[in-house]
Amino acid sequence: GVGGQWERALSLLEGMEQRGVAPNVISFSAAISACEKCGKWERALSLLEEMQQYSIEPDVIICSAAISACEKGGKWERALSLLEEMQGCGVAPNVFSYSAAISACEKGGQWERGLALLEQMQRCGVEPSVFSFNAAISACEKGGRWESALSLLEEMQRRGVEPGVISFSAAISACGKGGQWERALSLLEEMEHRGVEPSVFSFSAAIQACAGAGQPEAALRIFGDLEASSSNNANIVSFNAVLDALGGDQVRARTLWKLGCSRGCYTDFSWWGDTPQLDLHNLSEGAAETAVRWWLEEAVPGRVAAATPPHETPIRLELITGWGKSRRATGDGDVRRRVERVLCAMGAETLPTANPGLLVVDAERWLILWERATQSAEGT
């Protein structure tokens, strides 16, 4: 596997030294490239220093691989310093060097530095590639700079660089974050006119743009286009987005939630035992609200009623919201606060807990409340 390649490469390099064979630029290049592929940035940099002991000058390929290793390791500052060191040593950075450095800025949330590098490479006579532009557009997307993302998309076309699915998807996402949902949808249409097939991430970004702007019908229409696509399948990101868009429309939201579960997009989120648990990690705010309502109104009462022999009513129902905003599939939503509001609206009483990533519902009181509500609904 890829994970063992860097170790094998280093082993071969060490074997050369032990046999008294001096490593050359090719052997160091292979070792550093292997480290780069596995994100072993520290080892790549130590090999770069080791080259000096053998008086071997690194070439542009080696330097670019080291920059890329830093990019994969999330070390944007080190990536930029390597780019500067290259120029100081008389090694002219090429399109791969710059693209890796711009990508490092994107991952580090440094959109301004990324754009500055894109301008710098052009001043130095290095033509940006689609990868350079993609990294810069993605940096703008992360920085919420939708205008800059769109101008880069236009610049690509002026320079004869054809935008691909990654270019458009990042620009759509940037528009969504900037509240420009109509622009996001026009970009999705433009992709199809240009013969660029949207990916599930393109559709999901457009749906999320509609969700952020409070446009549920538009979001459902795009979700329908995704479902009709022959080459894409809705995933957890697209289901999270459309459930965000539906807001208070719990009838349609629950239908989609159940569809997502049946497709395997939502798995391993519920555990049963003495203390039933619902894990809301990887769920967006809208998906979390829908999941909580479904769990308390259908899953828990159904499980308790179907138990054979009848078990004692559980004392606690635990909702694991997590702590912080680290959910990859959900953006920057506050799931805990949303669930607290939902429980309050449902009349579900909570029990005290010292765990900030946990909400505990009083199971006995909730089941009594729900039974009364069900009987009342049946009696009307």
C-alpha positions, -999 to +999 in steps of 0.1 A: +000+000+000+009+037-003+014+039+035+044+016+033+060+031+002+079+059+021+093+034+045+105+011+017+120+042-001+139+052+031+150+017+036+165+016+001+183+049+007+197+037+040+208+005+024+228+025-002+246+044+026+254+012+045+269-004+014+291+027+009+271+037-022+266+075-022+230+084-028+224+106-058+197+131-068+175+103-082+175+083-050+167+113-029+140+124-053+124+089-051+125+090-013+111+125-009+084+118-035+074+087-015+072+108+017+051+134-002+026+109-013+021+098+023+021+133+038+053+126+058+064+162+056+089+162+085+107+132+070+107+149+035+123+180+050+149+160+069+159+143+036+161+177+020+186+188+047+205+154+044+211+161+007+234+190+017+257+166+035+263+149+002+267+182-016+237+173-038+217+203-050+179+198-050+162+203-083+128+217-090+112+182-088+126+175-053+116+210-041+081+207-055+077+173-038+088+188-005+063+217-008+036+192-017+045+171+014+041+202+036+008+210+018-005+175+026+007+179+062-012+212+066+020+232+070+014+262+047+040+284+064+067+258+057+055+253+022+058+290+015+093+292+030+104+264+008+091+282-022+112+313-012+143+291-005+140+276-040+143+311-056+171+320-032+190+289-043+185+297-080+160+269-086+131+284-106+097+272-093+075+256-119+037+252-122+038+222-098+058+241-072+033+270-073+002+249-074+013+229-043+020+261-025-013+277-035-030+244-023-012+247+010-026+282+014-060+269+006-058+243+033-045+268+057-073+293+051-049+318+036-069+329+005-050+362+001-016+345+000-030+320-024-041+347-048-008+365-044+010+334-055-012+330-085-003+365-095+034+359-087+037+328-109+023+347-139+047+376-133+075+350-134+063+336-167+048+304-153+014+297-168-012+286-142-027+252-148-062+240-140-048+227-107-034+261-099-067+278-105-086+251-087-065+256-056-069+294-058-107+291-063-110+267-034-090+291-012-115+318-021-143+295-013-129+287+022-124+325+027-160+333+017-147+354-013-173+345-039-165+375-061-128+365-063-138+329-070-160+340-100-134+363-114-108+335-113-133+313-131-136+340-158-098+344-159-094+307-165-116+309-196-098+340-209-065+322-206-078+291-224-078+270-193-109+249-193-126+249-159-134+214-147-159+199-122-136+209-093-134+245-105-171+249-108-180+230-076-157+253-056-171+284-072-207+272-065-198+266-029-182+300-027-214+316-040-234+296-015-213+308+014-217+344+001-255+341+000-255+341-038-278+312-043-290+323-078-254+326-090-247+292-076-276+277-096-265+296-128-231+281-124-246+246-122-265+253-154-233+267-171-215+234-163-241+215-182-240+239-212-202+235-213-204+198-212-189+195-177-208+169-158-217+180-123-206+157-095-225+149-063-204+177-047-215+202-073-252+194-067-246+193-029-230+227-030-259+242-050-284+226-026-265+240+004-266+274-013-304+272-015-306+260+021-285+290+033-308+314+015-341+298+027-351+284-007-365+250+000-383+245-033-352+253-053-331+229-031-356+201-037-355+207-074-317+204-075-319+173-053-344+159-078-319+167-106-292+148-086-315+118-081-322+118-119-285+119-127-273+086-141-238+090-129-243+104-094-258+091-062-269+113-033-246+109-003-246+121+032-235+156+022-264+161-002-290+146+022-276+169+050-279+199+026-315+192+015-326+185+051-311+219+061-332+235+033-364+220+044-363+237+078-397+233+094-413+211+068-410+180+089-433+158+067-410+160+036-379+161+058-388+128+075-395+112+041-360+122+029-344+112+062-358+077+059-347+076+023-312+085+033-312+058+060-325+032+035-297+041+011-270+037+038-261+073+038-269+074+076-255+044+094-245+034+129-262+064+145-285+046+170-277+021+197-301+002+219-296-012+254-302+000+289-295+035+277-306+041+241-283+066+223-286+087+191-253+099+177-257+131+157-220+134+146-218+140+108-253+154+107-261+189+097-285+210+118-315+201+096-306+165+095-301+164+133-335+180+140-352+155+117-333+126+132-342+136+168-379+140+160-380+107+142-361+089+170-383+103+198-416+100+179-411+067+161-380+047+169-380+049+207-417+044+212-418+016+186-388-001+202-403+000+237-437-012+225-422-041+205-399-054+232-405-090+240-407-097+268-415-061+278-385-044+292-385-017+319-388+018+304-353+032+300-345+060+324-324+081+300-323+088+262-289+101+252-284+124+223-247+127+214-243+161+197-205+164+200-186+195+210-172+221+187-177+225+150-156+197+135-181+178+115-169+174+080-202+168+063-220+196+080-203+229+075-202+252+105-236+246+121-244+244+158-261+211+162-263+212+199-281+245+201-305+234+173-313+202+192-319+220+224-345+242+207-361+211+191-364+193+225-379+225+240-405+227+212-414+190+216-418+194+253-391+168+261-376+173+295-338+170+298-317+156+327-285+173+339-252+161+326-216+173+329-208+163+294-210+193+270-213+170+240-244+152+254-281+160+259-301+136+281-339+132+277-360+120+306-372+088+289-401+080+313-416+115+311-411+116+273-429+083+267-458+093+289-460+127+270-458+110+236-485+084+245-509+112+256-502+131+224-508+100+203-541+092+221-552+128+218-545+128+180-563+095+176-593+109+195-597+139+173 
